[in-house]
Amino acid sequence: MATRGSAAALRYAKALFSLARDEGRGDDVRAELDRLVEAMRLVPALREVVVQPLYPAAERRAAMRAVGERLGFSPLLQKFCAFLIDQRRSRDLEQIHDEYVRLAEEAAGRVRGEVLAAAPLSDAQLDRLRSALARRTGQQVELSVQVDPSLLGGAVARIGDLIFDGSLRTQLAQLRASLTGGR
């Protein structure tokens, strides 16, 4: 399951999100960040040039500018990326992206959650789980599902810091505790 980014990544993501919203471009900047992170994943040499401090900052800014022009980045994201390079924070780009996405989802009244299930979930099961979690959190819930056969049965859902454990192992432990009087 995913972890939260660093405090610095969150600060930078909040700053970028605030600027993007002020320009009315929150979703556009998110899409640009998606493209940037994907390009860095697909082209390791790009990631190396942008992230590794052994390249001079001017070269890294030029590489980022070229990528930004090719991928159609807004001046806002172009300036933000140059600023990250100057601040020696370009290594945090993926975490900044993740935090930006989380902030955008929160602002839209949505949260992302992750589910570990013992077996693949049917669409009906996933809809029931999503509805139950939405009632519990008061927000629309987007779920990603991973199968973990070690659970034996049931599922464990995580939304932010909240964990909903409906695994067979936990249910059996609770049953054991109630039958033995908590001993």
N, C-alpha and C positions, 0 to 999 in steps of 0.2 A: 504494500500500500504506500502511496506517495507520502512524503513528508513535507512539512512547511519549510520554506526557504529561510535564509538568514535574515537577521534584523536589517542589515544593509540592503539586501534585495527588496525587502518590503518597503523600506523608505524610498528607494528609487522608483519602485513600481507605483507607489502612491503618488509621487511627484509627477510621473509621466501620465498616470491615469487622470489626475486633476487637470493637467494642462490639456490633455486630449478632450476631456469633457467640456472644459471651458471653450474649446474650439468647435464643440459639437461633433467630434470625430472619434469618440471612444471605441466604437465598433471597427472603424477603419484602421485605427492604430493597432487594435488587437489583431486584425487580419495581417497587417504588416509584420508585427512581431511573430505571428505564426509562420509566415513565409521565411523570415530571417532565421528562426530557430530550426526550421526544416532544412533550409539551405546549409546551415552549419552542421547538421546531422548527416546530410547527404554528401557533403564535400569536406572531409576532414582537414584538407589543406586550408580551406577558408577559416575554419574554426581555429586552426593553429595560428594563422596570421593575425586574426582578430584578438585572440585570447592571450597568446604567448608574449610576455613582456620583452623577449629577446629581440623582437623586431622593434625598430624605432617607432615612436608614437605617430610620427608623420606618415610613415608607410602604412601603419595600421589604419589611420584615418582615411588615407587615400583608398585602401582596399575596401573599407566599409562604404565609402562614398560611391565607389564603382558598383559595388553590390547593390546599394540602395537605389542608384539610378537604374540599374538593370531590372530590379524587382519593383520599381515604382514607389519607393518610400516617400512619404511626405517630408517637407522640410523639418517638421517637428521631430520625427523619428531620426532623421539624418543628424540633426543637432544633438539629440539625446545620445545617440551612439557615439558621436565624437566626444561628447562630455564624458561618457563612461570610459572611453579610452584615456582621456586626459586624467581622469580620477583613478585610473588603474582598477576599474571595476568591470571591464568587459568580460572578465571570467565569470561574472555573476549573471550574464545575459539570460541563460536558461531559467535560473531561479527568478529573475525579474519577470520574465515572461509568465512563469507559473503563477506568481503573485498577482500580476496584472490580470490574468484570466480570472483568478479567484475574486479579485475586487470587482471586475466587470460583472461576474455572475451574481455576486452579492447585491450590487447596485440594481440589477434587474430582478431581484427577488428569487434568484435561483441559487442552489448550492449543488456542489458536486459531491458525490459519494462513491464509495467503493464497496463492493460486495465480494466476499469470498464464500463460495458455495461448494458443497460436497459434490454436486453434480450439476450439469447444465440446467439453467432455469428456463421454463417455458415462458412464452410471452405473457400468459395469464398470471403466472407466479410473479414475474417481474413487475407487472402492472400493480398487483396487490401489494407487493413490497414497496414500490415507489409511492403508492397512495398512503400506506401506513406511515412511511417516513415523512411524507409531506405533511400529514396531520400532526405528527410529533414535532417537526421543526417549524411548521408554519410557513414553509417556503416550498417552491417547486423544486423537485429533486431530480438531478440527472445522475444516472448510475452507470458505472463501468463494472463488469462482472468478470471475475476470475474463478476458475474451478480449482479447488484444492481437495483432492480425494482424502487427505489426511484428516479432514474434519469428521469423517464417518457419516454424517448426516446434518441437515440443517444449513444455516448460513450465518455469517458474521458481517454486519454492515458498519461502515465507518463514515461519518460525516463530520469533517473537521475533527474536533476533540471528542465528539460523541461516538460511543461504540455500542451497537445493539447486537448482543450475542445470543443468537437463537440456534447455536450449534448443539448437536446431539450430546456432545461431551459435557457442555454446561448444563443442559437440561437434566442429564443423568446425575450430575453432581448436586444439583438443587434437589432432585428427588431423594437422593441418598441422605442429604442433610435434613430434609423434612421427616424422613422415616426414622432416622436415628436421633431426632430431637436436637439437631445442631451440633452433635458431638463430633 
